[in-house]
Amino acid sequence: MEVINEVKFIMPSLSVNESTARAVVSSFLIQADPSVEELSDIRTAVSEAVTNAVVHGYRNSKGVIEMTVRLLKGREIYIKIRDRGCGIENVEKAMEPLFTTAPEEERSGLGFSIMQSFTDSLRVRSESGKGTTVIMRKKLKNHE
Amino acid sequence: MNVDIKSENGYAVATLNGEIDHHNAKEIREEIDRFIIANQPRELAMDFSNISFMDSSGIGLIMGRYKLISECGGRLVVKNPRQYIKRVLKISGIERIVRIVNDRL
């Protein structure tokens, strides 16, 4: 993959940084001139991934969340969000719609469903006790 | 303030403002719940006209208020979600249990 531009953003796992991450990805994407819908989709997917890291990855601790956003040749957006928190024991189960381990916080269990629906591909790597990495890709349409 | 609630004759409208994510959903939730418990409205409409962003935290917010107001004998309505928010609502299937209405063009 040919990288045209890249930004790396490191933030502490504070819930206020859910909106900071959205702002960073929005600013970066301006150069690619996405449609309003494409920008909304990516902002939402990023918000879900960062929220997962805050709420689940660092459930009983604080830590660092790393976000990498790349603009690739062919108007493709690559987003990696990584935490070094508790990890997910069963990724397949966690990706089932409506599955949540935090119902008391009114988590709907739809985070991964939204990431999947709003991007072209979603890959989740996780190891118990070591953390979780979410990689999403979305190709932007050409528009005149 | 993220939410502004007006009520008349048992019918209430909670106008939500700004963005709904995990960080700020808690404040909105607490404010609406205090109102529901104190006033027991027959109907509460959550108005999304002024919401510029919502992720799945908004679904949790709607579901939680739906449960509380149902327990109090009232009903919940979701008003005026923008097109983009409708897509998030659609993924959740929430329109099967909560009425979604538009009263603004």
HADDOCK unambig.tbl for C-alpha pairs under 7 A between the chains (distance, minus, plus):
assign (segid A and resid 15 and name CA) (segid B and resid 23 and name CA) 5.08 0.50 0.50
assign (segid A and resid 16 and name CA) (segid B and resid 23 and name CA) 5.77 0.50 0.50
assign (segid A and resid 44 and name CA) (segid B and resid 55 and name CA) 5.68 0.50 0.50
assign (segid A and resid 47 and name CA) (segid B and resid 55 and name CA) 6.94 0.50 0.50
assign (segid A and resid 48 and name CA) (segid B and resid 55 and name CA) 6.80 0.50 0.50
assign (segid A and resid 51 and name CA) (segid B and resid 22 and name CA) 6.79 0.50 0.50
assign (segid A and resid 106 and name CA) (segid B and resid 60 and name CA) 4.89 0.50 0.50
assign (segid A and resid 106 and name CA) (segid B and resid 61 and name CA) 6.83 0.50 0.50
assign (segid A and resid 106 and name CA) (segid B and resid 64 and name CA) 6.70 0.50 0.50
assign (segid A and resid 107 and name CA) (segid B and resid 57 and name CA) 6.45 0.50 0.50
assign (segid A and resid 107 and name CA) (segid B and resid 60 and name CA) 5.55 0.50 0.50
assign (segid A and resid 108 and name CA) (segid B and resid 56 and name CA) 6.57 0.50 0.50
assign (segid A and resid 108 and name CA) (segid B and resid 59 and name CA) 6.39 0.50 0.50
assign (segid A and resid 108 and name CA) (segid B and resid 60 and name CA) 4.98 0.50 0.50
assign (segid A and resid 110 and name CA) (segid B and resid 56 and name CA) 6.15 0.50 0.50
assign (segid A and resid 111 and name CA) (segid B and resid 56 and name CA) 6.18 0.50 0.50
